[in-house]
Amino acid sequence: MVPEPGLGADFHGGKAMSHNGFRWSSPTTVVALVLGVALVVGYGAWREGWRPTFHNPLANSADSDTRIYNGFEGTNAASYAEGAAGIVPPPAAKAGDWSAADVARDLSAVKAALVSSHLDHRLLVTGDPAGYLAQVAPGYRSLAKLSLAKDSFSEMIRTAPGTTLADLSPRVKGKMTFGVGKDEDGHSYLQITTNYVWAYAFAGVGTNHPGEHVVVVHDETKWGSYSDSHVGPESRGLWVEGTQAYVYNMDCQQIAHGLIAPASWKDQGTGVAGGGEDYSPDQPVDGPDTCPNHK
């Protein structure tokens, strides 16, 4: 029997397994923050004791020119799909004990969770997570809310107060895969991995530095779902096994509070590089980073 999460054990049969590593970056500054998530006996809790590490691996900017760029113009994101159209689940197929219909159901649920955690205007602008929380297992909701209460970066994307998103749909590119995983007690679950780049255009006057008002979030998240027949009601549905991410062209002061905003002039240096590897879902999400304002 698989214990119910948050009710005396975690999603993985009572052992604290889940680990979230977050990497955040701007064109001239990047912050690395490793954050552990443990669901422990009695209830889930964030591990304390993490500390950011710093370095400055990226060049300052692209060369300036006389053209004025707005929104996604001049960046790789200009060719990406708009919003939910960029989230295309793979064809469903039988996986272990999961029928093709079961897999299709969970792939669709993960897409809905991605939409509500990355594209929902209510969450992005007001920080209200209700739409996303309705998409995950009841036993995972309190842990998800805890990340917001602790003012930390999570799978739920929120914009900083005082910023305004441009009247442009976020651009999305990436992929979704699935397979069967096993927890430490040998219980099988369907594991769905999502690897997407999300580009958010903020309002601002056009500039000759392409992408200056664009913030890019690249995250890789592993979602889990046990068979409904093997777990209780609190455990039925999606939970996040772990996630890694970096954020490009962000404001260092805001990302420390789990919020996205375009890099300030203090972070940018002489400009912003348009396009490039940080817009690619093929770029690794882990690695050493820096945000020197937060030493």
C-alpha positions in Angstrom: 0.0 0.0 0.0 1.3 3.5 -0.9 0.9 5.9 2.0 -1.0 9.2 1.3 1.2 12.3 1.0 1.1 14.7 3.9 -0.7 12.1 6.1 2.2 10.5 7.9 4.4 9.8 4.8 5.5 11.3 1.6 4.6 10.4 -2.0 7.4 7.9 -2.1 6.4 5.5 0.7 7.6 7.5 3.7 11.1 8.5 2.5 12.2 12.1 1.8 13.2 11.7 -1.8 12.2 14.8 -3.7 14.9 17.4 -4.5 14.4 20.6 -6.4 17.4 22.5 -7.8 16.8 25.9 -9.2 19.1 27.9 -11.4 18.3 31.5 -12.3 20.1 33.8 -14.8 20.1 37.2 -16.4 22.2 38.3 -19.4 25.0 39.5 -17.2 24.1 37.9 -13.9 23.0 34.4 -12.8 21.9 33.1 -9.4 22.1 29.5 -8.4 19.9 28.4 -5.6 19.5 24.8 -4.6 16.3 24.1 -2.7 15.4 20.7 -1.2 11.8 19.7 -0.8 11.1 16.9 1.7 7.8 15.3 2.5 8.4 14.0 6.0 6.5 12.0 8.6 3.8 14.3 10.0 3.8 16.7 7.0 5.8 18.2 4.2 8.4 20.9 4.9 11.1 22.8 3.1 14.6 22.0 4.1 16.5 24.9 5.6 20.1 25.8 5.3 20.5 26.4 1.5 22.5 29.3 0.3 23.0 30.8 -3.2 26.4 30.5 -4.9 27.7 33.1 -7.4 29.7 33.6 -10.5 29.3 35.5 -13.8 29.6 33.2 -16.8 27.8 35.2 -19.5 28.9 38.0 -21.8 27.3 41.4 -21.5 25.2 41.9 -24.6 24.7 41.9 -28.3 26.1 44.8 -30.3 23.8 47.7 -30.6 22.3 48.8 -33.9 19.9 51.4 -35.1 16.8 49.2 -35.3 14.1 49.4 -32.6 12.9 46.0 -31.3 9.6 45.4 -29.4 8.4 42.4 -27.5 9.9 39.2 -28.9 11.3 40.8 -32.0 14.9 39.9 -32.6 14.9 36.9 -30.3 14.5 33.2 -30.9 11.1 33.3 -29.1 9.6 35.3 -32.0 9.2 32.0 -33.8 7.9 30.0 -30.9 4.2 29.0 -30.5 1.9 31.2 -28.5 0.7 30.1 -25.1 -0.8 26.7 -24.7 -0.3 25.9 -28.4 3.4 25.4 -27.5 2.5 22.5 -25.2 2.0 19.4 -27.3 1.8 16.1 -25.4 3.3 13.1 -27.2 1.1 10.3 -28.5 -0.2 8.2 -25.7 0.9 4.5 -25.4 0.7 1.8 -22.9 3.4 2.1 -20.2 3.7 -0.6 -17.6 0.4 -1.0 -15.9 -1.0 2.2 -17.4 -3.2 1.7 -20.4 -2.9 4.1 -23.4 -6.1 5.8 -22.1 -4.6 6.2 -18.6 -1.5 7.8 -20.1 -3.5 10.1 -22.3 -5.5 11.2 -19.3 -2.3 12.0 -17.3 -0.6 13.7 -20.2 -3.7 16.0 -20.6 -3.6 16.7 -16.9 0.1 17.7 -17.0 -0.7 20.1 -19.9 -3.5 21.6 -17.9 -1.1 22.0 -14.9 1.5 23.7 -17.1 -1.1 26.1 -18.4 -2.3 27.0 -14.9 1.2 27.3 -13.4 2.9 29.2 -16.3 0.2 30.9 -18.4 -2.8 31.7 -16.1 -3.2 35.4 -15.9 -4.6 35.2 -12.4 -1.4 33.5 -11.1 1.0 35.5 -13.2 -0.3 38.9 -12.2 -2.1 38.5 -8.8 -0.2 35.4 -7.5 -3.5 33.5 -6.9 -2.6 29.8 -7.3 -6.2 28.5 -7.1 -6.2 27.4 -10.8 -3.0 25.4 -10.4 -3.9 23.9 -7.1 -7.0 22.4 -8.6 -4.9 20.5 -11.1 -2.7 18.6 -8.6 -3.3 15.9 -6.0 -5.0 17.1 -2.8 -2.1 15.8 -0.7 0.4 18.0 -2.7 -1.5 21.3 -2.5 -0.3 22.3 0.9 3.3 21.8 -0.1 2.8 23.8 -3.2 1.2 26.6 -1.2 4.2 26.5 1.2 6.6 27.5 -1.5 4.5 30.7 -2.0 4.2 31.4 1.7 8.0 31.1 1.9 8.3 33.6 -0.9 10.5 31.2 -3.0 10.8 30.3 -6.6 8.7 27.3 -7.6 6.9 25.7 -10.5 4.3 28.5 -10.2 5.4 31.6 -12.2 4.5 35.0 -10.8 5.4 38.5 -12.0 6.7 41.1 -9.6 4.4 43.9 -8.3 4.8 47.1 -10.3 5.6 45.3 -13.5 3.2 44.9 -16.5 3.1 42.2 -19.0 2.9 43.3 -22.6 -0.2 42.5 -24.5 1.4 39.5 -26.1 0.9 35.8 -25.3 3.9 34.2 -23.7 5.9 32.1 -26.2 6.5 28.4 -25.5 8.8 25.7 -26.8 9.8 22.3 -25.5 8.7 18.7 -25.1 7.0 16.2 -22.9 7.9 12.6 -22.4 6.7 9.8 -20.2 7.7 6.4 -18.7 7.3 4.3 -15.5 9.2 5.2 -12.4 9.5 3.4 -9.0 9.8 4.9 -5.6 12.2 3.5 -3.0 9.7 1.0 -1.8 9.2 -0.4 -5.2 5.8 1.2 -6.0 5.4 2.1 -9.6 4.1 5.4 -10.8 3.7 7.1 -14.2 6.4 9.7 -14.5 6.0 12.5 -17.0 8.9 14.9 -17.7 8.3 18.3 -19.1 11.1 20.5 -20.5 10.0 23.9 -21.7 11.2 27.4 -22.4 8.7 30.1 -21.5 9.3 33.6 -22.7 7.4 36.5 -21.1 7.3 39.9 -22.7 6.9 42.9 -20.4 5.6 46.3 -21.3 8.3 48.8 -22.1 9.5 51.3 -24.8 11.2 49.7 -27.8 14.9 49.4 -27.6 17.8 48.5 -30.0 18.7 45.6 -27.7 16.4 42.7 -28.8 14.7 41.0 -25.9 15.5 43.7 -23.3 11.9 43.4 -21.9 11.7 39.6 -22.3 12.2 37.2 -19.3 12.9 33.6 -20.2 12.1 30.7 -17.8 13.5 27.3 -18.7 12.4 24.5 -16.4 12.5 20.8 -16.4 9.9 19.2 -14.1 9.2 15.5 -13.3 5.5 14.9 -12.5 4.2 11.7 -10.9 0.9 9.9 -10.8 0.1 6.7 -9.0 -2.7 4.4 -10.2 -5.9 5.5 -8.6 -6.7 1.9 -7.5 -3.5 1.8 -5.5 -3.7 5.0 -3.4 -6.3 6.9 -1.3 -8.2 10.0 -2.4 -5.5 12.5 -1.1 -2.9 10.9 -3.3 -4.9 10.7 -6.5 -3.7 13.1 -9.2 -0.5 14.8 -10.0 2.4 15.7 -7.8 5.8 17.3 -8.6 8.7 14.9 -8.0 11.3 17.5 -8.7 12.1 20.5 -10.9 15.2 22.4 -12.1 15.1 25.8 -13.8 17.0 28.9 -14.8 15.6 32.3 -15.5 17.3 34.6 -18.1 17.2 38.4 -18.1 15.6 38.6 -14.7 15.8 41.3 -12.0 18.1 39.9 -9.3 16.2 41.6 -6.5 12.8 40.1 -7.5 14.0 36.6 -8.3 15.2 36.4 -4.7 11.5 36.5 -3.8 10.4 34.0 -6.4 9.1 36.7 -8.8 10.1 37.5 -12.4 10.7 40.9 -13.8 13.1 42.1 -16.6 16.7 42.8 -15.5 17.2 46.3 -14.1 19.9 48.6 -15.4 22.1 47.4 -12.5 21.9 43.8 -13.7 22.0 44.5 -17.4 25.3 46.3 -17.8 25.4 47.5 -21.4 22.5 45.6 -22.9 20.7 42.3 -23.4 21.7 39.5 -25.8 18.8 38.6 -28.1 18.1 34.9 -28.9 21.0 32.6 -28.1 21.3 29.4 -26.1 19.3 30.5 -23.1 16.2 30.6 -25.3 16.7 26.9 -26.2 15.0 24.0 -24.5 18.2 22.0 -25.4 20.3 24.1 -23.0 21.0 22.3 -19.7 19.0 23.6 -16.8 21.6 22.9 -14.1 25.0 24.5 -13.6 26.8 27.1 -11.5 25.3 30.7 -11.6 25.5 34.1 -10.1 23.5 37.1 -9.1 26.1 39.4 -7.5 23.6 41.8 -6.0 22.6 39.0 -3.5 25.9 38.2 -1.8 
